[in-house]
Amino acid sequence: MSVTVILEAAIKPGKKDALVALLDSLLPETRAYQGLTHITIHTDAKGENILFYEEWESAANYEDYLQWRTETGVMDKLGAHFSAPPAIRYFNPENI
């Protein structure tokens, strides 16, 4: 079943531009990852918070992706730009 994943994090002061540049370099691999159907990245007007809006074919696809990004050190690189660990939430579609 498809799943929407929302990742939200607070950005350390002065780190927004570096974070966006890092994400720009990482997103081609992310977009090619098996099971990802859509991703957009959003920041608030003050550049203090970031939101990843992702659509995956299944939660298992996302969990595989997250494990890969953790094992390769990418999550640590991203975490260096966050002031706290990110919140990750999963949403399932409703047939209404």
C-alpha positions, 0 to 999 in steps of 0.5 A, spaced: 500 500 500 502 506 498 504 511 504 506 518 504 512 520 509 512 527 512 519 528 515 520 535 519 526 538 522 528 544 525 534 547 522 540 550 526 541 557 525 545 559 519 545 552 516 539 553 511 543 554 505 548 549 506 542 544 508 539 546 501 545 545 497 547 538 500 539 536 499 540 538 492 546 534 491 543 528 494 536 528 491 538 525 484 539 518 488 533 519 492 529 520 486 532 514 483 531 510 489 526 504 488 519 505 490 519 513 491 514 516 487 514 523 489 518 528 493 518 535 495 522 539 500 519 545 503 522 550 508 518 556 512 519 563 511 524 564 516 528 558 514 528 555 521 524 549 519 524 544 513 519 539 511 520 533 506 513 531 503 514 524 500 510 519 497 512 511 497 509 505 494 510 502 501 512 503 508 517 498 507 520 501 501 521 508 505 524 504 511 529 500 506 531 507 503 532 510 510 536 504 512 541 505 506 541 513 507 543 511 515 548 506 513 552 511 508 552 516 513 547 521 509 543 521 515 549 524 520 550 529 514 543 531 514 543 531 522 549 536 523 544 541 520 538 540 524 537 542 531 534 536 534 532 529 531 527 530 525 520 527 526 518 522 521 510 520 520 507 515 516 500 517 513 496 512 509 491 514 504 483 513 505 478 511 500 474 517 501 
